[in-house]
């Protein structure tokens, strides 16, 4: 778990989606930085693909049923990697 409760009777348990979204709203108001929890998932997958992890491994970690889903969502990452390799 990445986001856990730090107070109340649910200390150490996973934050509810409602609480997590409220937390990100509060952070946005305080910092001006707009982000969302799902951004962490995309960043994680993008970094793994950039570091040449197997597509199938990333698929399993993300819980996609089909490799096509992983490739469709992250095809821009693969395209950028190909472009970077070409430019080198």
N, CA, C and O of each residue as an XYZ file, in Angstrom:
352
protein
N       0.835     -1.181      0.000
C       0.000      0.000      0.000
C       0.878      1.242      0.000
O       1.889      1.313      0.699
N       0.481      2.181     -0.772
C       1.228      3.424     -0.883
C       0.632      4.505      0.001
O       1.369      5.298      0.587
N      -0.682      4.549      0.106
C      -1.361      5.566      0.906
C      -2.106      4.892      2.048
O      -3.045      4.126      1.831
N      -1.675      5.188      3.261
C      -2.303      4.600      4.442
C      -2.752      5.708      5.391
O      -2.235      6.825      5.350
N      -3.711      5.386      6.237
C      -4.185      6.317      7.245
C      -3.133      6.486      8.324
O      -2.541      5.511      8.786
N      -2.905      7.723      8.720
C      -1.928      8.015      9.766
C      -2.595      8.439     11.065
O      -1.920      8.661     12.071
N      -3.901      8.551     11.046
C      -4.626      8.909     12.257
C      -5.969      8.205     12.254
O      -6.335      7.550     11.278
N      -6.684      8.339     13.323
C      -8.009      7.754     13.543
C      -7.885      6.276     13.899
O      -6.788      5.754     14.099
N      -9.009      5.636     13.968
C      -8.998      4.220     14.368
C      -8.502      3.298     13.261
O      -8.325      2.101     13.487
N      -8.273      3.848     12.050
C      -7.826      3.030     10.926
C      -6.342      3.234     10.615
O      -5.934      3.080      9.464
N      -5.541      3.570     11.600
C      -4.108      3.793     11.388
C      -3.482      2.562     10.744
O      -3.684      1.434     11.195
N      -2.715      2.800      9.679
C      -2.012      1.713      9.001
C      -2.819      1.006      7.938
O      -2.275      0.202      7.181
N      -4.108      1.289      7.864
C      -4.946      0.665      6.839
C      -4.981      1.548      5.594
O      -4.733      2.751      5.666
N      -5.285      0.950      4.478
C      -5.342      1.684      3.211
C      -6.374      2.800      3.286
O      -7.465      2.620      3.827
N      -6.012      3.960      2.731
C      -6.952      5.080      2.667
C      -8.090      4.733      1.725
O      -7.899      4.044      0.722
N      -9.267      5.215      2.060
C     -10.398      5.053      1.141
C     -10.172      5.980     -0.049
O      -9.416      6.947      0.038
N     -10.829      5.676     -1.146
C     -10.701      6.491     -2.341
C     -11.174      7.922     -2.075
O     -10.570      8.881     -2.557
N     -12.247      8.058     -1.311
C     -12.766      9.388     -0.973
C     -11.722     10.179     -0.198
O     -11.457     11.337     -0.523
N     -11.125      9.567      0.824
C     -10.103     10.254      1.634
C      -8.872     10.596      0.789
O      -8.302     11.679      0.924
N      -8.478      9.693     -0.058
C      -7.305      9.914     -0.896
C      -7.525     11.090     -1.848
O      -6.638     11.927     -2.019
N      -8.701     11.152     -2.465
C      -9.009     12.278     -3.346
C      -9.073     13.590     -2.580
O      -8.647     14.624     -3.096
N      -9.598     13.569     -1.354
C      -9.613     14.776     -0.519
C      -8.191     15.224     -0.205
O      -7.895     16.419     -0.227
N      -7.317     14.277      0.083
C      -5.921     14.588      0.368
C      -5.274     15.297     -0.826
O      -4.579     16.298     -0.651
N      -5.498     14.789     -2.013
C      -4.914     15.405     -3.209
C      -5.534     16.778     -3.486
O      -4.851     17.678     -3.974
N      -6.812     16.940     -3.179
C      -7.439     18.258     -3.307
C      -6.803     19.251     -2.330
O      -6.529     20.394     -2.694
N      -6.572     18.812     -1.097
C      -5.930     19.669     -0.096
C      -4.516     20.049     -0.532
O      -4.110     21.204     -0.407
N      -3.784     19.087     -1.036
C      -2.420     19.366     -1.508
C      -2.436     20.355     -2.666
O      -1.562     21.217     -2.760
N      -3.417     20.236     -3.542
C      -3.545     21.167     -4.664
C      -3.797     22.584     -4.154
O      -3.184     23.538     -4.633
N      -4.694     22.720     -3.188
C      -5.008     24.038     -2.629
C      -3.789     24.659     -1.938
O      -3.572     25.868     -2.026
N      -3.006     23.838     -1.259
C      -1.843     24.353     -0.516
C      -0.630     24.636     -1.397
O       0.141     25.554     -1.119
N      -0.463     23.855     -2.447
C       0.766     23.962     -3.244
C       0.546     24.513     -4.648
O       1.482     25.012     -5.275
N      -0.678     24.425     -5.140
C      -0.953     24.817     -6.512
C      -0.611     23.732     -7.523
O      -0.791     23.920     -8.726
N      -0.122     22.606     -7.040
C       0.239     21.484     -7.916
C      -0.964     20.572     -8.061
O      -1.472     20.039     -7.074
N      -1.419     20.395     -9.293
C      -2.572     19.528     -9.549
C      -2.061     18.141     -9.940
O      -1.355     17.975    -10.934
N      -2.429     17.179     -9.149
C      -2.042     15.786     -9.413
C      -3.199     14.902     -8.967
O      -4.155     15.372     -8.350
N      -3.100     13.655     -9.278
C      -4.103     12.688     -8.854
C      -3.401     11.379     -8.542
O      -2.317     11.122     -9.065
N      -3.999     10.545     -7.697
C      -3.352      9.296     -7.292
C      -2.969      8.388     -8.455
O      -1.961      7.684     -8.395
N      -3.776      8.406     -9.512
C      -3.511      7.520    -10.650
C      -2.207      7.898    -11.362
O      -1.630      7.084    -12.081
N      -1.758      9.112    -11.160
C      -0.500      9.571    -11.749
C       0.673      8.689    -11.306
O       1.598      8.440    -12.079
N       0.627      8.223    -10.065
C       1.689      7.351     -9.556
C       1.745      6.045    -10.334
O       2.829      5.538    -10.624
N       0.595      5.504    -10.668
C       0.526      4.253    -11.439
C       1.147      4.446    -12.817
O       1.945      3.627    -13.272
N       0.769      5.547    -13.479
C       1.302      5.812    -14.811
C       2.802      6.079    -14.776
O       3.541      5.615    -15.644
N       3.242      6.819    -13.782
C       4.665      7.108    -13.666
C       5.453      5.829    -13.425
O       6.509      5.624    -14.024
N       4.944      4.973    -12.552
C       5.588      3.698    -12.257
C       5.749      2.862    -13.528
O       6.835      2.362    -13.822
N       4.660      2.718    -14.270
C       4.695      1.908    -15.490
C       5.616      2.528    -16.531
O       6.373      1.821    -17.196
N       5.553      3.840    -16.673
C       6.400      4.522    -17.648
C       7.865      4.311    -17.328
O       8.659      3.998    -18.215
N       8.224      4.480    -16.080
C       9.633      4.296    -15.679
C      10.108      2.869    -15.924
O      11.241      2.649    -16.351
N       9.245      1.910    -15.655
C       9.635      0.518    -15.881
C       9.878      0.253    -17.361
O      10.853     -0.402    -17.727
N       8.993      0.761    -18.209
C       9.166      0.564    -19.650
C      10.405      1.289    -20.154
O      11.117      0.775    -21.017
N      10.666      2.477    -19.622
C      11.864      3.208    -20.020
C      13.135      2.472    -19.592
O      14.174      2.584    -20.241
N      13.042      1.723    -18.499
C      14.190      0.943    -18.020
C      14.237     -0.450    -18.640
O      14.963     -1.325    -18.170
N      13.456     -0.646    -19.698
C      13.460     -1.874    -20.501
C      12.973     -3.125    -19.777
O      13.417     -4.231    -20.084
N      12.065     -2.958    -18.818
C      11.412     -4.132    -18.245
C      10.532     -4.746    -19.318
O      10.045     -4.039    -20.200
N      10.327     -6.034    -19.255
C       9.474     -6.716    -20.218
C       8.046     -6.202    -20.126
O       7.527     -5.979    -19.032
N       7.414     -6.017    -21.278
C       6.024     -5.562    -21.311
C       5.128     -6.472    -20.479
O       4.227     -6.003    -19.782
N       5.383     -7.781    -20.558
C       4.556     -8.753    -19.844
C       4.693     -8.586    -18.329
O       3.731     -8.804    -17.592
N       5.865     -8.206    -17.868
C       6.082     -7.992    -16.438
C       5.294     -6.763    -15.977
O       4.644     -6.797    -14.932
N       5.351     -5.694    -16.744
C       4.608     -4.475    -16.428
C       3.107     -4.781    -16.460
O       2.353     -4.313    -15.606
N       2.689     -5.558    -17.440
C       1.286     -5.969    -17.543
C       0.829     -6.653    -16.265
O      -0.232     -6.332    -15.731
N       1.623     -7.591    -15.774
C       1.265     -8.321    -14.556
C       1.190     -7.391    -13.349
O       0.257     -7.479    -12.551
N       2.163     -6.509    -13.218
C       2.177     -5.599    -12.074
C       0.983     -4.651    -12.080
O       0.456     -4.298    -11.025
N       0.561     -4.240    -13.272
C      -0.576     -3.326    -13.378
C      -1.911     -4.059    -13.295
O      -2.951     -3.443    -13.059
N      -1.878     -5.378    -13.491
C      -3.104     -6.163    -13.412
C      -3.949     -6.124    -14.667
O      -5.152     -6.380    -14.615
N      -3.328     -5.805    -15.804
C      -4.064     -5.816    -17.071
C      -4.282     -7.256    -17.514
O      -3.373     -8.082    -17.426
N      -5.458     -7.548    -17.978
C      -5.752     -8.904    -18.465
C      -5.022     -9.203    -19.764
O      -4.598    -10.332    -20.014
N      -4.885     -8.176    -20.576
C      -4.303     -8.360    -21.898
C      -3.070     -7.477    -22.066
O      -3.045     -6.335    -21.606
N      -2.064     -8.008    -22.718
C      -0.866     -7.222    -23.024
C      -1.237     -6.066    -23.950
O      -0.579     -5.026    -23.942
N      -2.285     -6.246    -24.742
C      -2.734     -5.178    -25.654
C      -3.150     -3.935    -24.873
O      -2.914     -2.814    -25.322
N      -3.761     -4.124    -23.720
C      -4.158     -2.989    -22.886
C      -2.934     -2.200    -22.454
O      -2.907     -0.974    -22.561
N      -1.934     -2.898    -21.972
C      -0.705     -2.244    -21.526
C      -0.053     -1.505    -22.684
O       0.357     -0.353    -22.543
N       0.040     -2.165    -23.821
C       0.691     -1.539    -24.980
C      -0.110     -0.358    -25.511
O       0.475      0.638    -25.936
N      -1.439     -0.451    -25.496
C      -2.267      0.660    -25.966
C      -2.090      1.888    -25.078
O      -1.914      3.002    -25.571
N      -2.137      1.678    -23.784
C      -2.047      2.795    -22.844
C      -0.666      3.435    -22.886
O      -0.540      4.658    -22.822
N       0.367      2.608    -22.995
C       1.728      3.123    -22.895
C       2.464      3.144    -24.225
O       3.694      3.188    -24.252
N       1.724      3.111    -25.327
C       2.379      3.102    -26.636
C       3.203      4.369    -26.852
O       4.235      4.324    -27.522
N       2.762      5.503    -26.294
C       3.537      6.737    -26.441
C       4.903      6.613    -25.788
O       5.882      7.188    -26.264
N       4.964      5.859    -24.696
C       6.240      5.645    -24.009
C       7.165      4.834    -24.906
O       8.345      5.150    -25.053
N       6.615      3.792    -25.499
C       7.424      2.953    -26.373
C       7.882      3.738    -27.597
O       9.015      3.575    -28.052
N       7.002      4.595    -28.136
C       7.373      5.430    -29.276
C       8.496      6.391    -28.906
O       9.434      6.577    -29.681
N       8.406      7.004    -27.722
C       9.453      7.919    -27.271
C      10.770      7.184    -27.067
O      11.839      7.708    -27.382
N      10.685      5.951    -26.529
C      11.899      5.170    -26.325
C      12.559      4.885    -27.671
O      13.780      4.984    -27.794
N      11.773      4.538    -28.669
C      12.306      4.255    -29.993
C      12.954      5.517    -30.569
O      14.034      5.450    -31.156
N      12.304      6.648    -30.404
C      12.852      7.908    -30.897
C      14.167      8.240    -30.179
O      15.139      8.647    -30.815
N      14.193      8.067    -28.857
C      15.427      8.325    -28.108
C      16.550      7.415    -28.582
O      17.685      7.862    -28.750
N      16.243      6.148    -28.797
C      17.256      5.208    -29.271
C      17.741      5.604    -30.651
O      18.931      5.498    -30.946
N      16.827      6.062    -31.505
C      17.200      6.494    -32.857
C      18.126      7.705    -32.795
O      19.115      7.780    -33.525
N      17.795      8.656    -31.913
C      18.600      9.875    -31.817
C      20.002      9.603    -31.266
O      20.944     10.325    -31.593
N      20.142      8.586    -30.449
C      21.461      8.222    -29.921
C      22.318      7.677    -31.026
O      23.470      7.312    -30.791
